[in-house]
Amino acid sequence: MSAPGSGFDELSGARGDSAPPGPPAGIRTVPVGDGSTATRVVLVRHGEAECNVSGVCGGPRGCRGLTPHGVRQVEALRDRLGSTGELAGADALYASVLPRAIQTAEVLAPALRSIGADGTTGPLPTLQLDCGLCELHPGEADALSWPEFTERFGDPDWDVEPGRPIAPGGESWTGFVVRVADTLERLAARHPGELVVVACHAGVIEASMLGMLPIAGGRDGARLQLRTHHASLTSWEVEGGRWRLLAYNDATHLVTPGLPVTADQQV
């Protein structure tokens, strides 16, 4: 049996303030403190979009907002947040400039208001749009069906050529990841110690991991191809320049009849 104060719990710092002094910072598996002074950045993937079900590249011209089912998905998240209050009092609400993200943010906004001791709610947060939070910029591929895309631009493979633009005027995978990482770092620096909610896209969520986690080649072409669900939550804590992933793909609010959990195409 391990001696008191040793073993995994001691390495993780999981025993609480009453425990003996913990190990040096360099070998701890859980940081000191409770994160109460950190910036929290919560990324929300939009609900199911018209471009997802129609098979169209959903850039500024191709995006036609959410499907009725997508609205219900986001409403389920809103209702959950309204019940738990877990994101109440958000200090900032952002969205990409694409209609599916804007619509998602607008549906969620009522659940982000502050709640007073007497139960009264504060004003709706002001929605701020930022193109840096958009899905990969498609350039001339925008609004094309995917068969039309293949006919016009071939079949690019970002596992082989991550620096190849998706189409003329569009971004490459590496350019996209760097753009998203830079945008998120800018937002976190703008809101030190605050709670920031971002309505965005599956690609943005994957890029956040590649850009912020110590993944080999994260900003140089690595790909994860995650199954990020519509209307799911991915939460980050930012403190001292370090990004810590707290939760990924939280979609428990969709585990109800009539709201199947899906993870469809990104762009």
Secondary structure, 3 states (H helix, E strand, C coil): CCCCCCCHHHHHCCCCCCCCCCCCHHHCCCCCCCCCCCEEEEEEECCCEHHHHHCECCCCCCCCCECHHHHHHHHHHHHHHHHHCCCCCCCEEEECCCHHHHHHHHHHHHHHCCECCCCCECCCCCEEECHHHCCCCCHHHCCCEHHHHHHHHCCCCCCCCCCCCCCCCCCCHHHHHHHHHHHHHHHHHHCCCCEEEEEECHHHHHHHHHHHCCCCCCCCCCCCCCCCCCCCEEEEEEECCEEEEEEEEECHHHCCCCCCCCCCCCC
